Each structure stands twice: as C-alpha cells, then as structure tokens.
Amino acid sequence: MSTRELDAAGITDPDLRAAYAESKAINASHGRTYFLATRLLPIADRPAVHALYGFARIADDIVDGTLPKAQQTMELLALERTMWDGGRPVLRALADTVRRYRIDRRLFTDFLASMRMDLHVKEYATYADLAEYVYGSASVIGLQMLPVLGTVSPREEAEPYAAALGEAFQLTNFLRDVGEDLDRGRVYLPSDELAAFGVDRDRLRWARRTGQHDPYVRRALAHMVARTEAIYRRAEPGIAMLRPWSRPCVSTAAKLYRGILDEIVAADYAILNRRAVVPTGQRLRVALPGAAASLGQNARAWALRLTSRPRSPRSASIGVPGSDSSAVNSHRRISLGE
C-alpha cells in the first residue's frame, strides 16, 4: 500500500500498516470494479475501504471454497468469534477501521449470518425470502461504508439509499454470475418469478449446458434487469447526501455496475454460459470523469482546510473519521496517483 495513504490516514503502527497493506492487496486482486472506484476516494479514506473489502473477501472465500460444509461452517463461526481479536492481519485492519469510523459491529454479524445461509440455502422461493439474504450480504456493506464516505445530512437519512445501492450491486452480481452460481448448485433468482415466465432450475441448466437462446429465460432475465435498474434509480438520490469528495467514487461505482446490466441487455440476455463484463476501455471512460471530479472536490476540501480555524496537532494529522458535522476532514490530500 502507498505509504502516503497510510500516512494521510494517521496509521503509524508498523503491524497495522502491514495489515492494511494486506487488505489492499486482496482488494486489488479480487475487487476490480470496487478497487477502481476506491481510487477516487481521498487517499486517507482508502485504507478503511480496503479493510472492509478484505474482511468480506475472507468470508466469501470460505463459503465458495472446496472444504466440506461442516468445516466451512466451523470456519465461519471461528471467524465470527475472533473477528475483533486482531489475530489475522486483515482482522486487525478491520478492528482499527471500525474503531476509527465508529461503524456498528452488528453490521458484520449480519453479514456473516448471510454467509452461513450460502452453506445450506440453494434457492429462494420469493423475492421477500431473497431480501433477507441480500440485506446481510450486500445492504450492510453500503451501511458499513457510509461512515467512511461521510454525509452532509444526518446519516440516518442516507442509510436507506446506501442499503438500496448495496442491494442493486448484489442483484447485478446475481445476474452477471447466474451461470457460475448454477455450477455451485445455487440459484439466486426467485423461484416464483422464474416460474411466472416458465423457467425452472432444469431449464436454466439446459441453457447453461447448451448455450442455446431460450426465449423464456430471456424474458425472466429482462424482468429482473428492469427491477434492478429501478433499485439503482431509487438509490441515486443518496449520492447527493454524501460529502462532496466521496460522491465521485460512489457515482463511478454505480455507473460501472449499471454498465454490467447494459452488457447483459446488449447480449440479448444470453448470459448463462458467458459472463457479462464492462470492457476495459469503457471502464476507463467511466472512471476518468470521476477522477477529474474527485481531484476538484479534494482540491476544494484542501482549500477549506487552509482557511479554516487550526485544529490541535492530533486532529490536524488524522482528522475525525466518521464525523459528519466536520466541514473538512483535515487528513485529506490532493492526490489521485497512489
């Protein structure tokens, strides 16, 4: 991890610096869209995002691994018991982030509850049933991020929008990965809605196996893409509730994820045996305006810092993470290069 990121965040302990560096490496290796959007945040906030992603990835790898179910269950339970002990580097970074930004620990318990569902729930009868899983696996991620991003309005007003954006991201993942999830024995598309279009698990498997276009599957997927688009629209007003220097990151992430839906539509919903991804060139075209906006917002934040009343030496170095009322978080830096 860039030493400037760690310095800007006021992270000086060598063990903690190594822990955050490991979290960033995990994010860079696995979270392509997530990592790209993270680069648009002020450098002082990036370590926290890497820590949150690193923890989620550890749990996800347990669930999607090849160990027997009983052992996976034991590993998830062990992770929950030791989550705040700081025994593993990523967990040390997580505990430090939660303390700095005053993130509600229950959000991580809810996340692990949904991860355990993946070990024994292979399909969901209705969207209401799926919603319980989506809340714990995705909406809580938006709620975890909110204290890091900061808000210009009371945080509780922004929370429903943050949760909705997490829901939209997760539904996009389900649509993008429907074929791969089938191979793992899971179907995240509600059974009753599939049945309304004449689709069941066997029909999905046939489309996956043969690669042939199926009009019934197409109509079912089109319905689910339309619903996911509606959730993005519902979440959109929440971006304006964030602190200005966080908006380019979240706006870019939303555009990149919505781009996956565009790719699904462009493929005429024939995605059972191919993964819809946003091409690299298009990803960069989406990210570059966000980078320019991020640079401008951070420059304004820096200017405000220079003209505001001086803080104590400690607050001048690390700011007040998670404080929504602060006009400027004084650890901001004007940089996009790390």
Solvent accessible surface area in square Angstrom, and as a share of the most:
residue,aa,sasa,rsa
1,M,53,0.24
2,S,27,0.18
3,T,84,0.49
4,R,118,0.43
5,E,0,0.00
6,L,6,0.03
7,D,76,0.40
8,A,1,0.01
9,A,7,0.05
10,G,17,0.16
11,I,3,0.01
12,T,109,0.64
13,D,68,0.35
14,P,104,0.65
15,D,91,0.47
16,L,35,0.17
17,R,52,0.19
18,A,62,0.48
19,A,0,0.00
20,Y,2,0.01
21,A,32,0.25
22,E,76,0.34
23,S,0,0.00
24,K,24,0.10
25,A,57,0.44
26,I,35,0.18
27,N,0,0.00
28,A,49,0.38
29,S,81,0.52
30,H,89,0.40
31,G,6,0.06
32,R,138,0.50
33,T,19,0.11
34,Y,52,0.20
35,F,40,0.17
36,L,39,0.19
37,A,3,0.02
38,T,3,0.02
39,R,57,0.21
40,L,7,0.04
41,L,0,0.00
42,P,1,0.01
43,I,0,0.00
44,A,1,0.01
45,D,0,0.00
46,R,0,0.00
47,P,1,0.01
48,A,4,0.03
49,V,1,0.01
50,H,1,0.00
51,A,0,0.00
52,L,4,0.02
53,Y,32,0.12
54,G,0,0.00
55,F,3,0.01
56,A,19,0.14
57,R,63,0.23
58,I,17,0.09
59,A,0,0.00
60,D,47,0.24
61,D,66,0.34
62,I,19,0.10
63,V,4,0.02
64,D,55,0.29
65,G,36,0.35
66,T,142,0.82
67,L,71,0.35
68,P,88,0.55
69,K,96,0.41
70,A,75,0.58
71,Q,82,0.36
72,Q,1,0.00
73,T,49,0.28
74,M,113,0.51
75,E,62,0.28
76,L,0,0.00
77,L,64,0.32
78,A,36,0.28
79,L,5,0.03
80,E,47,0.21
81,R,161,0.59
82,T,55,0.32
83,M,3,0.01
84,W,63,0.22
85,D,105,0.54
86,G,15,0.14
87,G,60,0.58
88,R,117,0.43
89,P,46,0.29
90,V,2,0.01
91,L,1,0.00
92,R,76,0.28
93,A,0,0.00
94,L,0,0.00
95,A,27,0.21
96,D,10,0.05
97,T,0,0.00
98,V,8,0.05
99,R,147,0.54
100,R,34,0.13
101,Y,6,0.02
102,R,148,0.54
103,I,8,0.04
104,D,58,0.30
105,R,131,0.48
106,R,176,0.64
107,L,20,0.10
108,F,0,0.00
109,T,57,0.33
110,D,50,0.26
111,F,8,0.03
112,L,0,0.00
113,A,41,0.32
114,S,3,0.02
115,M,8,0.03
116,R,61,0.22
117,M,31,0.14
118,D,5,0.02
119,L,14,0.07
120,H,132,0.59
121,V,33,0.19
122,K,69,0.29
123,E,84,0.38
124,Y,8,0.03
125,A,57,0.45
126,T,48,0.28
127,Y,47,0.18
128,A,80,0.62
129,D,66,0.34
130,L,1,0.01
131,A,41,0.32
132,E,120,0.54
133,Y,7,0.03
134,V,4,0.02
135,Y,93,0.35
136,G,2,0.02
137,S,9,0.06
138,A,8,0.06
139,S,7,0.04
140,V,0,0.00
141,I,38,0.19
142,G,15,0.14
143,L,28,0.14
144,Q,3,0.01
145,M,20,0.09
146,L,4,0.02
147,P,5,0.03
148,V,0,0.00
149,L,11,0.06
150,G,0,0.00
151,T,0,0.00
152,V,87,0.50
153,S,27,0.17
154,P,70,0.44
155,R,55,0.20
156,E,117,0.52
157,E,91,0.41
158,A,2,0.01
159,E,65,0.29
160,P,84,0.53
161,Y,64,0.24
162,A,16,0.13
163,A,20,0.15
164,A,3,0.02
165,L,21,0.11
166,G,6,0.06
167,E,28,0.12
168,A,0,0.00
169,F,39,0.16
170,Q,23,0.10
171,L,11,0.05
172,T,0,0.00
173,N,33,0.17
174,F,11,0.05
175,L,3,0.01
176,R,42,0.15
177,D,18,0.09
178,V,6,0.03
179,G,3,0.03
180,E,58,0.26
181,D,12,0.06
182,L,13,0.07
183,D,97,0.50
184,R,111,0.41
185,G,26,0.25
186,R,16,0.06
187,V,6,0.03
188,Y,15,0.06
189,L,7,0.03
190,P,1,0.01
191,S,39,0.25
192,D,70,0.36
193,E,29,0.13
194,L,6,0.03
195,A,67,0.52
196,A,84,0.65
197,F,60,0.25
198,G,42,0.40
199,V,4,0.02
200,D,80,0.42
201,R,49,0.18
202,D,93,0.48
203,R,81,0.29
204,L,1,0.00
205,R,109,0.40
206,W,88,0.31
207,A,5,0.04
208,R,65,0.24
209,R,172,0.63
210,T,54,0.31
211,G,34,0.32
212,Q,105,0.46
213,H,98,0.44
214,D,10,0.05
215,P,63,0.40
216,Y,91,0.35
217,V,6,0.03
218,R,83,0.30
219,R,112,0.41
220,A,1,0.00
221,L,0,0.00
222,A,27,0.21
223,H,71,0.32
224,M,5,0.02
225,V,7,0.04
226,A,59,0.46
227,R,53,0.19
228,T,2,0.01
229,E,37,0.17
230,A,42,0.32
231,I,8,0.04
232,Y,4,0.01
233,R,140,0.51
234,R,131,0.48
235,A,3,0.03
236,E,93,0.42
237,P,71,0.45
238,G,7,0.07
239,I,30,0.15
240,A,66,0.51
241,M,42,0.19
242,L,9,0.04
243,R,5,0.02
244,P,37,0.23
245,W,10,0.03
246,S,0,0.00
247,R,67,0.25
248,P,10,0.06
249,C,8,0.05
250,V,15,0.09
251,S,30,0.19
252,T,3,0.02
253,A,13,0.10
254,A,10,0.08
255,K,118,0.50
256,L,2,0.01
257,Y,27,0.10
258,R,57,0.21
259,G,5,0.05
260,I,10,0.05
261,L,1,0.00
262,D,78,0.40
263,E,35,0.16
264,I,0,0.00
265,V,73,0.42
266,A,83,0.65
267,A,19,0.15
268,D,61,0.31
269,Y,23,0.09
270,A,44,0.34
271,I,2,0.01
272,L,8,0.04
273,N,78,0.40
274,R,120,0.44
275,R,103,0.38
276,A,0,0.00
277,V,69,0.39
278,V,11,0.06
279,P,70,0.44
280,T,83,0.48
281,G,35,0.34
282,Q,51,0.23
283,R,27,0.10
284,L,90,0.45
285,R,160,0.59
286,V,34,0.19
287,A,6,0.05
288,L,116,0.58
289,P,80,0.50
290,G,8,0.08
291,A,22,0.17
292,A,68,0.52
293,A,47,0.37
294,S,0,0.00
295,L,82,0.41
296,G,23,0.22
297,Q,38,0.17
298,N,2,0.01
299,A,40,0.31
300,R,136,0.50
301,A,0,0.00
302,W,68,0.24
303,A,53,0.41
304,L,92,0.46
305,R,71,0.26
306,L,115,0.57
307,T,115,0.67
308,S,58,0.38
309,R,202,0.74
310,P,114,0.72
311,R,93,0.34
312,S,64,0.41
313,P,122,0.77
314,R,168,0.61
315,S,22,0.14
316,A,31,0.24
317,S,57,0.37
318,I,24,0.12
319,G,5,0.05
320,V,52,0.30
321,P,12,0.07
322,G,4,0.03
323,S,20,0.13
324,D,38,0.20
325,S,110,0.71
326,S,21,0.14
327,A,81,0.63
328,V,7,0.04
329,N,1,0.01
330,S,2,0.02
331,H,2,0.01
332,R,1,0.00
333,R,76,0.28
334,I,74,0.37
335,S,15,0.10
336,L,53,0.26
337,G,69,0.66
338,E,27,0.12
